[in-house]
Every structure is written in C-alpha cells, then in structure tokens.
Amino acid sequence: MFSFYWYSIACFCAVYKNTQIAFIKDSISSFILNLLTPFFIYIFPSVLRIISLRCSQKDLSCFYKLSNIIPFF
C-alpha cells in the first residue's frame, strides 16, 4: 500500500510539473498539522483536570468529569 502511494505521487508530480512545489508544501503542512493536533486536543482536558484537582471545592468536580469526556470527541 505504501509503495502504491509513493508511485501515485511520483506519477502525479511527473505529469503535473507545475504543481510539484504546491504539492510538497501542502504535504509538509498537512504532516506538521497532523503531528500537532493531538497536543491541542489533549491540552484542554489536562488543564481542566489540573484545575479541578488543585481546588478543593466540590463545585469544580464537574471539570474533572468533563475532562474525562472531552477526549472521546
């Protein structure tokens, strides 16, 4: 499957020579975005969990419950 993917990219870039730079830029930006997305997804529940554990009030227990639910989306 991986070799088929690289073969199709090579054929695409060979046929459409004017789009090689745009294809490479889009591929790199997509790769970086996919590496950074999990950090932003899991930082919000982590902050909520830290806030709820540091405060001893019972009112903030809903933050902890919410932080358990958010990663499922």
Buried (B, 14 or more C-beta within 10 A) or exposed (E): EEEEEEEEEEEEBEEEEEEEEEEEEEEEEEEEEEEEEEEEEEEEBEEBBEEBEEEEEEEBEEBBEBBEEBEEE
